[in-house]
Amino acid sequence: MNEQKPSPPLSPGDEAAPGTPGSGDDTCPVCNGSGKTPDGKDCSYCGGTGIITEGIGGG
């Protein structure tokens, strides 16, 4: 039996799930990678990680 691990929930800033072909990690443009807002709360755009997953390439 091949069981798949559940995917972590996407943050609002994510364009794709981590590991999706054609995507990559980038620094959150809202918190500049800190994972926190100026008042010390978790950044809601990246979910407090400081990283978002974006599509790469293009044409």
C-alpha positions in Angstrom: 0.0 0.0 0.0 1.4 3.4 -1.0 0.4 6.0 1.5 1.0 9.7 0.7 1.8 12.2 3.3 -0.7 15.0 3.5 0.6 18.3 1.9 1.1 21.1 4.3 -1.5 23.9 4.0 -0.6 26.6 1.5 -0.1 30.2 2.8 -1.8 33.0 1.0 1.4 33.9 -0.7 2.1 30.5 -2.1 1.5 29.9 -5.8 2.1 26.1 -5.5 2.7 23.4 -3.0 6.3 22.8 -2.0 8.1 20.4 -4.3 5.8 21.1 -7.3 7.8 21.0 -10.5 8.3 24.5 -11.9 8.2 26.1 -8.5 10.7 27.3 -6.0 11.1 29.0 -2.6 11.5 32.8 -2.4 11.7 35.3 0.4 8.3 36.6 1.5 7.9 40.1 0.1 5.6 41.2 2.9 7.8 40.4 6.0 11.1 40.4 4.0 11.8 36.8 5.2 11.5 37.5 8.9 8.2 35.6 9.3 7.0 38.4 11.6 5.0 41.6 11.2 6.3 44.9 12.8 4.1 44.2 15.8 5.8 40.8 16.4 2.9 38.6 15.1 3.3 35.8 12.5 3.1 37.2 9.0 -0.2 36.0 7.5 1.1 36.1 3.9 3.8 33.4 4.4 2.3 31.8 7.5 5.2 32.9 9.7 7.8 30.9 7.7 9.4 33.9 5.9 9.3 31.8 2.7 6.7 31.5 -0.1 6.6 29.1 -3.0 6.4 30.7 -6.4 6.3 29.5 -10.0 9.6 29.9 -11.8 10.5 30.3 -15.4 8.1 31.6 -17.9 8.2 32.9 -21.4 
